[in-house]
Amino acid sequence: MSGVAFGRRPGVHVGLHDAVAEIVMDSAPVNAFDRPFLEAVGEALASVPAGTRAVVVSSAVPRIFAAGGDIPYMARADLAEQVSYVELCQQVYGAFEQVGAPTIAAVDGACLGGGLELALSCDIRVVAPGVRLGLPEATLGILAGGGAIHRIVRAVGQAPARDLLLSGRRITGAEAVDIGLASRLAEPGRVTTAALELAAEIAAADPAAVASVTRAARSVLPVGP
């Protein structure tokens, strides 16, 4: 599916496929979420044109969706900067739940920590069977503070969510679909194409119905108090 680029920021570019916008993360080697990159992702989402009917977030880095927080950056930051960074994470991930169009994460590579937090903020996750997903924060002595704890419980229920959060283990895309963490499987190398095709199907549906369903589904067990 061809598209037209309409926005570029450091490590992120945005394209338009008819009524579908695609936010492409492209910050080698692992799409690590330091502050400038995370801000660029948020700005890319904010730049999506009015009238967009679906949004896909994908990666141009081979075998990587996003490895999450930039640990060396967080280790250097003082407490005030760390708190500010967590607030930025919450703001950017939360924006994917507030945008008017349905959002789809195309996960064709490792999706860990903040990367999974971002994917969990999307309405639909399309994954390759062998990709690895996980929230290793507890094993690193930190907290998944961007909203993942609430979102993963909402997505898969208490038992599997606590297992993943407390053990930090990584699961495959196939297991993610089995437990409800992801929605659909696609062949490696075709995940983004499959996500864009799904987005096009959604964009072709009645816009009022799609908007109503999206709002209603997002209102079930909302994140936070």
Backbone as CSV, one residue per row, in Angstrom:
resi,resn,N_x,N_y,N_z,CA_x,CA_y,CA_z,C_x,C_y,C_z
1,MET,0.851,-1.190,0.000,0.000,0.000,0.000,0.885,1.236,0.000
2,SER,0.785,2.046,-1.042,1.630,3.223,-1.159,1.044,4.366,-0.353
3,GLY,1.905,5.324,-0.020,1.452,6.456,0.760,2.234,7.703,0.415
4,VAL,1.822,8.822,0.988,2.473,10.100,0.768,2.991,10.611,2.097
5,ALA,4.287,10.924,2.164,4.861,11.456,3.398,4.394,12.893,3.592
6,PHE,4.044,13.249,4.824,3.629,14.629,5.057,4.274,15.230,6.289
7,GLY,5.104,14.500,6.997,5.736,15.076,8.176,6.962,14.269,8.571
8,ARG,7.997,14.946,9.017,9.213,14.253,9.445,9.788,14.979,10.650
9,ARG,10.147,14.185,11.674,10.793,14.694,12.860,11.974,13.783,13.159
10,PRO,12.879,14.180,14.049,14.035,13.315,14.329,13.593,11.921,14.768
11,GLY,13.922,10.930,13.965,13.605,9.551,14.315,12.199,9.117,14.014
12,VAL,11.368,9.998,13.483,9.960,9.667,13.222,9.544,10.304,11.904
13,HIS,8.853,9.555,11.059,8.231,10.180,9.896,6.800,9.694,9.772
14,VAL,6.001,10.493,9.114,4.569,10.255,9.055,4.125,10.246,7.604
15,GLY,3.313,9.275,7.244,2.795,9.190,5.896,1.292,9.051,5.899
16,LEU,0.698,9.373,4.766,-0.752,9.298,4.625,-1.088,8.335,3.498
17,HIS,-1.911,7.334,3.819,-2.404,6.361,2.853,-3.908,6.605,2.721
18,ASP,-4.291,7.477,1.809,-5.677,7.905,1.715,-6.124,8.457,3.078
19,ALA,-7.082,7.801,3.740,-7.576,8.325,5.024,-6.867,7.688,6.218
20,VAL,-5.798,6.940,5.967,-5.046,6.269,7.032,-3.699,6.953,7.210
21,ALA,-3.372,7.348,8.431,-2.063,7.917,8.740,-1.166,6.837,9.324
22,GLU,0.112,6.867,8.952,1.086,5.924,9.503,2.222,6.700,10.156
23,ILE,2.418,6.449,11.443,3.535,7.019,12.190,4.634,5.956,12.221
24,VAL,5.770,6.275,11.620,6.856,5.307,11.482,8.017,5.713,12.392
25,MET,8.327,4.880,13.366,9.468,5.121,14.253,10.734,4.618,13.563
26,ASP,11.760,5.469,13.528,12.968,5.120,12.774,14.197,5.709,13.465
27,SER,14.447,5.227,14.680,15.575,5.700,15.469,16.447,4.503,15.849
28,ALA,17.325,4.124,14.930,18.215,2.982,15.173,19.120,3.274,16.375
29,PRO,19.556,2.238,17.111,19.359,0.834,16.735,18.093,0.184,17.277
30,VAL,17.429,0.797,18.293,16.323,0.059,18.932,15.092,0.923,19.210
31,ASN,14.990,2.109,18.606,13.864,3.005,18.914,13.729,3.223,20.423
32,ALA,14.846,3.588,21.053,14.831,3.817,22.503,14.135,5.139,22.800
33,PHE,13.277,5.129,23.813,12.452,6.287,24.119,13.165,7.258,25.061
34,ASP,14.141,7.996,24.540,14.627,9.123,25.336,13.647,10.284,25.145
35,ARG,13.861,11.383,25.834,12.895,12.470,25.788,12.685,13.025,24.375
36,PRO,13.749,13.362,23.617,13.503,13.932,22.286,12.730,12.989,21.365
37,PHE,13.037,11.697,21.413,12.349,10.759,20.534,10.886,10.608,20.944
38,LEU,10.645,10.513,22.236,9.266,10.377,22.708,8.456,11.631,22.368
39,GLU,9.080,12.792,22.512,8.402,14.028,22.123,8.083,14.027,20.634
40,ALA,8.996,13.500,19.820,8.766,13.442,18.374,7.593,12.527,18.039
41,VAL,7.455,11.420,18.764,6.318,10.523,18.544,5.016,11.253,18.869
42,GLY,5.002,11.965,19.998,3.812,12.714,20.379,3.480,13.802,19.373
43,GLU,4.499,14.496,18.887,4.272,15.547,17.893,3.767,14.957,16.578
44,ALA,4.274,13.778,16.220,3.811,13.120,14.999,2.328,12.795,15.095
45,LEU,1.908,12.282,16.242,0.486,11.968,16.416,-0.347,13.245,16.339
46,ALA,0.134,14.310,16.953,-0.605,15.568,16.941,-0.707,16.157,15.539
47,SER,0.217,15.780,14.649,0.229,16.329,13.291,-0.703,15.601,12.337
48,VAL,-1.298,14.500,12.788,-2.190,13.735,11.910,-3.331,14.637,11.449
49,PRO,-3.590,14.696,10.148,-4.590,15.645,9.634,-6.001,15.352,10.123
50,ALA,-6.783,16.385,10.215,-8.205,16.210,10.494,-8.811,15.372,9.372
51,GLY,-9.736,14.531,9.724,-10.347,13.658,8.731,-9.681,12.310,8.599
52,THR,-8.536,12.114,9.286,-7.893,10.800,9.295,-8.830,9.791,9.947
53,ARG,-8.983,8.644,9.320,-9.973,7.667,9.794,-9.354,6.517,10.581
54,ALA,-8.028,6.367,10.528,-7.330,5.352,11.323,-5.851,5.712,11.341
55,VAL,-5.170,5.305,12.412,-3.751,5.604,12.579,-2.999,4.303,12.862
56,VAL,-1.926,4.070,12.097,-1.051,2.913,12.316,0.288,3.432,12.830
57,VAL,0.829,2.810,13.873,2.178,3.129,14.330,3.048,1.901,14.081
58,SER,4.168,2.116,13.391,5.031,1.009,12.962,6.484,1.399,13.172
59,SER,7.385,0.521,12.747,8.820,0.768,12.894,9.543,0.462,11.588
60,ALA,10.525,1.306,11.270,11.375,1.065,10.107,12.682,0.388,10.502
61,VAL,12.893,0.150,11.800,14.117,-0.493,12.270,13.931,-2.006,12.202
62,PRO,14.771,-2.729,11.476,14.587,-4.184,11.342,14.567,-4.899,12.686
63,ARG,13.603,-5.793,12.844,13.465,-6.684,14.006,13.199,-5.940,15.320
64,ILE,12.815,-4.670,15.220,12.529,-3.858,16.409,11.227,-3.095,16.205
65,PHE,10.311,-3.175,17.184,9.220,-2.210,17.243,9.705,-1.053,18.105
66,ALA,9.925,-1.298,19.373,10.559,-0.314,20.246,11.037,-1.035,21.495
67,ALA,12.261,-0.692,21.906,12.847,-1.337,23.079,12.508,-0.608,24.361
68,GLY,11.723,0.477,24.258,11.258,1.152,25.460,12.195,2.246,25.917
69,GLY,12.170,2.507,27.217,12.921,3.620,27.778,14.412,3.506,27.538
70,ASP,15.057,4.631,27.349,16.506,4.708,27.195,17.111,4.624,28.601
71,ILE,17.546,3.425,28.997,18.009,3.202,30.368,19.211,4.076,30.719
72,PRO,20.249,4.192,29.872,21.355,5.093,30.216,20.905,6.537,30.431
73,TYR,19.955,6.991,29.597,19.425,8.351,29.770,18.749,8.479,31.137
74,MET,17.917,7.494,31.510,17.216,7.563,32.787,18.176,7.478,33.961
75,ALA,19.268,6.704,33.788,20.247,6.570,34.869,20.986,7.886,35.119
76,ARG,21.176,8.676,34.063,21.880,9.960,34.215,20.974,11.045,34.781
77,ALA,19.682,10.914,34.595,18.744,11.975,34.958,18.591,12.075,36.473
78,ASP,18.412,13.306,36.956,18.131,13.474,38.380,16.653,13.176,38.629
79,LEU,16.239,13.228,39.897,14.881,12.826,40.257,13.834,13.691,39.557
80,ALA,14.073,14.993,39.521,13.097,15.884,38.889,12.930,15.557,37.416
81,GLU,14.034,15.276,36.744,13.966,14.924,35.331,13.282,13.573,35.142
82,GLN,13.538,12.636,36.030,12.880,11.335,35.938,11.364,11.473,36.078
83,VAL,10.931,12.276,37.039,9.491,12.493,37.222,8.900,13.158,35.988
84,SER,9.600,14.159,35.454,9.129,14.850,34.254,9.047,13.892,33.066
85,TYR,10.014,12.987,32.971,10.030,12.015,31.872,8.846,11.051,31.981
86,VAL,8.564,10.571,33.180,7.422,9.669,33.362,6.124,10.391,33.000
87,GLU,6.014,11.651,33.373,4.822,12.421,33.007,4.703,12.548,31.495
88,LEU,5.843,12.719,30.806,5.825,12.779,29.339,5.368,11.450,28.761
89,CYS,5.859,10.340,29.313,5.419,9.017,28.859,3.909,8.887,28.980
90,GLN,3.388,9.245,30.127,1.945,9.144,30.344,1.177,10.013,29.351
91,GLN,1.704,11.197,29.085,1.042,12.120,28.162,1.032,11.554,26.745
92,VAL,2.172,11.054,26.272,2.260,10.571,24.889,1.455,9.292,24.703
93,TYR,1.613,8.324,25.626,0.849,7.083,25.488,-0.648,7.385,25.586
94,GLY,-1.008,8.253,26.520,-2.417,8.582,26.684,-3.010,9.258,25.460
95,ALA,-2.184,9.986,24.714,-2.681,10.665,23.517,-3.180,9.662,22.480
96,PHE,-2.589,8.466,22.446,-3.048,7.446,21.506,-4.438,6.936,21.873
97,GLU,-4.820,7.106,23.132,-6.170,6.716,23.550,-7.166,7.865,23.405
98,GLN,-6.665,9.051,23.138,-7.543,10.215,23.024,-7.779,10.643,21.583
99,VAL,-6.894,10.241,20.677,-7.046,10.641,19.280,-8.379,10.123,18.749
100,GLY,-9.021,10.894,17.870,-10.368,10.547,17.437,-10.457,9.285,16.596
101,ALA,-9.380,8.922,15.907,-9.404,7.752,15.028,-8.896,6.510,15.756
102,PRO,-9.365,5.301,15.373,-8.811,4.075,15.942,-7.313,3.977,15.647
103,THR,-6.562,3.395,16.575,-5.114,3.271,16.441,-4.710,1.802,16.403
104,ILE,-3.719,1.494,15.580,-3.257,0.124,15.392,-1.743,0.092,15.514
105,ALA,-1.204,-0.778,16.362,0.238,-0.977,16.475,0.635,-2.149,15.592
106,ALA,1.592,-1.913,14.699,2.120,-2.962,13.819,3.443,-3.429,14.406
107,VAL,3.422,-4.569,15.092,4.576,-5.034,15.879,5.274,-6.168,15.131
108,ASP,6.353,-5.803,14.416,7.095,-6.789,13.622,8.508,-6.957,14.154
109,GLY,8.679,-6.682,15.443,9.979,-6.835,16.070,9.834,-6.698,17.569
110,ALA,10.949,-6.727,18.277,10.932,-6.691,19.732,10.130,-5.496,20.238
111,CYS,9.277,-5.758,21.218,8.353,-4.746,21.753,8.416,-4.853,23.275
112,LEU,9.266,-4.043,23.878,9.598,-4.219,25.286,9.428,-2.914,26.056
113,GLY,9.122,-3.036,27.342,9.052,-1.871,28.206,8.128,-0.809,27.646
114,GLY,8.671,0.398,27.471,7.881,1.491,26.942,7.333,1.218,25.555
115,GLY,8.011,0.384,24.785,7.477,-0.001,23.476,6.161,-0.733,23.611
116,LEU,6.081,-1.641,24.601,4.826,-2.342,24.840,3.805,-1.408,25.473
117,GLU,4.269,-0.468,26.290,3.337,0.519,26.843,2.660,1.293,25.714
118,LEU,3.442,1.680,24.698,2.869,2.386,23.554,1.886,1.489,22.798
119,ALA,2.280,0.244,22.553,1.401,-0.677,21.828,0.107,-0.925,22.595
120,LEU,0.208,-1.021,23.920,-0.988,-1.229,24.739,-1.931,-0.032,24.685
121,SER,-1.412,1.133,24.353,-2.252,2.318,24.258,-3.061,2.352,22.969
122,CYS,-2.701,1.485,22.018,-3.421,1.434,20.745,-4.646,0.528,20.877
123,ASP,-5.625,0.770,20.022,-6.860,-0.008,20.061,-6.642,-1.453,19.616
124,ILE,-5.756,-1.664,18.650,-5.527,-2.986,18.060,-4.020,-3.204,17.936
125,ARG,-3.570,-4.439,18.182,-2.168,-4.794,18.006,-2.069,-5.965,17.033
126,VAL,-1.335,-5.762,15.938,-1.059,-6.804,14.954,0.401,-7.201,15.137
127,VAL,0.677,-8.493,15.306,2.027,-8.936,15.649,2.462,-10.101,14.768
128,ALA,3.764,-10.265,14.599,4.322,-11.463,13.975,4.415,-12.559,15.039
129,PRO,4.277,-13.833,14.638,4.238,-14.914,15.636,5.465,-14.991,16.538
130,GLY,6.651,-14.697,15.993,7.866,-14.926,16.764,8.435,-13.711,17.459
131,VAL,7.788,-12.556,17.336,8.343,-11.366,18.001,8.230,-11.528,19.516
132,ARG,9.064,-10.802,20.225,9.070,-10.883,21.682,8.477,-9.620,22.280
133,LEU,7.588,-9.832,23.247,6.947,-8.718,23.939,7.120,-8.916,25.439
134,GLY,7.322,-7.825,26.165,7.449,-7.966,27.607,7.614,-6.642,28.309
135,LEU,7.438,-6.699,29.626,7.611,-5.538,30.496,8.659,-5.900,31.544
136,PRO,9.939,-5.698,31.221,11.011,-6.157,32.120,11.350,-5.199,33.250
137,GLU,10.567,-4.145,33.440,10.942,-3.092,34.390,11.248,-3.622,35.790
138,ALA,10.421,-4.544,36.296,10.639,-5.036,37.665,12.002,-5.698,37.814
139,THR,12.475,-6.362,36.771,13.782,-7.019,36.834,14.928,-6.019,36.766
140,LEU,14.614,-4.777,36.361,15.620,-3.713,36.277,15.556,-2.779,37.474
141,GLY,14.647,-3.078,38.415,14.522,-2.257,39.608,13.756,-0.973,39.396
142,ILE,12.917,-0.926,38.341,12.119,0.265,38.079,10.662,-0.144,37.883
143,LEU,9.808,0.854,37.705,8.368,0.634,37.575,7.926,1.017,36.176
144,ALA,6.999,0.229,35.622,6.386,0.590,34.343,5.400,1.719,34.618
145,GLY,5.912,2.951,34.601,5.148,4.086,35.096,4.336,4.825,34.050
146,GLY,4.369,4.365,32.788,3.662,5.074,31.735,2.216,4.674,31.571
147,GLY,1.732,3.780,32.431,0.345,3.330,32.344,0.196,1.873,31.995
148,ALA,1.326,1.163,31.796,1.252,-0.233,31.360,0.601,-1.142,32.386
149,ILE,0.779,-0.857,33.663,0.211,-1.743,34.681,-1.302,-1.778,34.554
150,HIS,-1.923,-0.615,34.445,-3.372,-0.567,34.270,-3.781,-1.171,32.933
151,ARG,-3.046,-0.819,31.885,-3.464,-1.236,30.540,-3.322,-2.734,30.325
152,ILE,-2.281,-3.337,30.872,-2.121,-4.769,30.636,-3.135,-5.572,31.445
153,VAL,-3.473,-5.089,32.640,-4.536,-5.752,33.400,-5.851,-5.654,32.636
154,ARG,-6.117,-4.491,32.093,-7.333,-4.293,31.307,-7.340,-5.207,30.078
155,ALA,-6.177,-5.412,29.461,-6.106,-6.186,28.222,-6.230,-7.686,28.454
156,VAL,-5.571,-8.216,29.489,-5.484,-9.681,29.613,-6.031,-10.229,30.920
157,GLY,-6.366,-9.369,31.888,-6.850,-9.849,33.170,-5.740,-9.937,34.198
158,GLN,-6.136,-10.125,35.451,-5.191,-10.045,36.556,-4.101,-11.116,36.530
159,ALA,-4.468,-12.389,36.348,-3.476,-13.458,36.495,-2.350,-13.358,35.475
160,PRO,-2.635,-13.335,34.172,-1.525,-13.226,33.223,-0.796,-11.897,33.324
161,ALA,-1.518,-10.823,33.660,-0.868,-9.522,33.778,0.142,-9.514,34.918
162,ARG,-0.245,-10.055,36.076,0.693,-10.076,37.208,1.893,-10.962,36.907
163,ASP,1.662,-12.064,36.205,2.772,-12.940,35.802,3.784,-12.151,34.976
164,LEU,3.288,-11.459,33.943,4.189,-10.725,33.059,4.870,-9.568,33.781
165,LEU,4.133,-8.847,34.616,4.693,-7.699,35.311,5.736,-8.094,36.354
166,LEU,5.449,-9.148,37.122,6.338,-9.525,38.221,7.550,-10.332,37.753
167,SER,7.355,-11.154,36.735,8.476,-11.976,36.248,9.318,-11.241,35.219
168,GLY,8.703,-10.291,34.525,9.414,-9.596,33.452,9.671,-10.459,32.241
169,ARG,9.036,-11.633,32.175,9.335,-12.557,31.077,8.816,-12.030,29.747
170,ARG,9.446,-12.493,28.698,9.071,-12.101,27.352,8.268,-13.227,26.716
171,ILE,7.199,-12.861,26.049,6.369,-13.849,25.384,6.417,-13.607,23.879
172,THR,6.049,-14.625,23.114,6.027,-14.482,21.668,4.739,-13.798,21.215
173,GLY,4.753,-13.357,19.974,3.549,-12.782,19.411,2.400,-13.771,19.401
174,ALA,2.718,-15.043,19.125,1.667,-16.064,19.110,1.034,-16.203,20.486
175,GLU,1.850,-16.207,21.547,1.292,-16.293,22.899,0.526,-15.023,23.239
176,ALA,1.003,-13.884,22.754,0.306,-12.626,23.013,-1.115,-12.667,22.460
177,VAL,-1.284,-13.246,21.278,-2.626,-13.380,20.718,-3.443,-14.363,21.546
178,ASP,-2.825,-15.448,21.983,-3.535,-16.456,22.773,-4.110,-15.881,24.055
179,ILE,-3.371,-14.976,24.711,-3.843,-14.448,25.998,-4.606,-13.129,25.849
180,GLY,-4.743,-12.639,24.622,-5.490,-11.415,24.400,-4.674,-10.142,24.460
181,LEU,-3.353,-10.268,24.553,-2.494,-9.089,24.576,-2.392,-8.453,23.184
182,ALA,-2.507,-9.283,22.159,-2.517,-8.801,20.780,-3.771,-9.317,20.092
183,SER,-4.111,-8.696,18.978,-5.377,-8.987,18.316,-5.245,-9.954,17.155
184,ARG,-4.180,-9.783,16.345,-4.046,-10.548,15.111,-2.599,-10.921,14.863
185,LEU,-2.407,-12.052,14.173,-1.088,-12.461,13.708,-0.947,-12.135,12.230
186,ALA,0.287,-11.808,11.826,0.616,-11.623,10.417,2.017,-12.174,10.191
187,GLU,2.300,-12.566,8.969,3.608,-13.128,8.661,4.709,-12.081,8.864
188,PRO,5.884,-12.512,9.335,7.003,-11.566,9.465,7.243,-10.846,8.139
189,GLY,7.473,-9.576,8.215,7.675,-8.783,7.016,6.392,-8.252,6.415
190,ARG,5.250,-8.758,6.865,3.961,-8.295,6.347,3.080,-7.679,7.442
191,VAL,3.639,-7.495,8.600,2.837,-7.000,9.717,2.325,-5.588,9.445
192,THR,3.211,-4.714,9.001,2.778,-3.343,8.728,1.764,-3.314,7.592
193,THR,1.997,-4.111,6.548,1.036,-4.187,5.447,-0.322,-4.662,5.953
194,ALA,-0.310,-5.697,6.795,-1.567,-6.216,7.347,-2.261,-5.161,8.194
195,ALA,-1.488,-4.406,8.977,-2.072,-3.360,9.813,-2.670,-2.247,8.946
196,LEU,-1.979,-1.878,7.889,-2.493,-0.844,6.996,-3.746,-1.319,6.264
197,GLU,-3.780,-2.594,5.878,-4.968,-3.137,5.225,-6.160,-3.127,6.183
198,LEU,-5.905,-3.512,7.440,-6.965,-3.476,8.443,-7.433,-2.038,8.662
199,ALA,-6.479,-1.108,8.736,-6.828,0.298,8.920,-7.680,0.800,7.758
200,ALA,-7.349,0.373,6.540,-8.124,0.780,5.372,-9.550,0.241,5.447
201,GLU,-9.706,-0.982,5.942,-11.046,-1.550,6.115,-11.856,-0.722,7.115
202,ILE,-11.207,-0.355,8.212,-11.884,0.460,9.227,-12.240,1.829,8.648
203,ALA,-11.290,2.407,7.888,-11.521,3.728,7.316,-12.677,3.730,6.320
204,ALA,-12.950,2.574,5.718,-14.022,2.481,4.733,-15.397,2.300,5.378
205,ALA,-15.415,2.013,6.665,-16.685,1.807,7.360,-17.340,3.142,7.690
206,ASP,-18.588,3.073,8.159,-19.318,4.284,8.502,-18.567,5.057,9.596
207,PRO,-18.172,6.291,9.334,-17.342,7.012,10.300,-18.025,7.261,11.635
208,ALA,-19.322,7.535,11.616,-20.018,7.785,12.880,-20.057,6.523,13.728
209,ALA,-20.289,5.386,13.088,-20.327,4.124,13.828,-18.951,3.788,14.399
210,VAL,-17.906,3.970,13.584,-16.546,3.683,14.054,-16.194,4.584,15.233
211,ALA,-16.522,5.861,15.126,-16.219,6.797,16.214,-16.957,6.415,17.491
212,SER,-18.215,6.022,17.361,-19.008,5.653,18.539,-18.475,4.396,19.196
213,VAL,-18.140,3.398,18.380,-17.593,2.150,18.919,-16.254,2.406,19.596
214,THR,-15.411,3.224,18.968,-14.091,3.522,19.537,-14.226,4.191,20.902
215,ARG,-15.092,5.194,20.980,-15.296,5.884,22.269,-15.850,4.943,23.319
216,ALA,-16.818,4.117,22.939,-17.432,3.212,23.913,-16.436,2.175,24.413
217,ALA,-15.658,1.592,23.495,-14.689,0.568,23.893,-13.614,1.147,24.799
218,ARG,-13.166,2.363,24.494,-12.129,2.977,25.319,-12.639,3.357,26.701
219,SER,-13.935,3.533,26.836,-14.494,3.940,28.132,-14.639,2.776,29.102
220,VAL,-14.477,1.545,28.611,-14.603,0.367,29.484,-13.312,0.229,30.293
221,LEU,-13.459,0.147,31.607,-12.309,0.028,32.511,-11.228,1.024,32.166
222,PRO,-11.504,2.312,32.256,-10.507,3.325,31.852,-9.270,3.264,32.713
223,VAL,-8.158,3.708,32.141,-6.901,3.773,32.882,-6.991,4.819,33.978
224,GLY,-6.456,4.490,35.136,-6.415,5.456,36.228,-7.654,5.405,37.088
225,PRO,-7.797,6.342,38.023,-8.916,6.353,38.961,-10.249,6.509,38.253
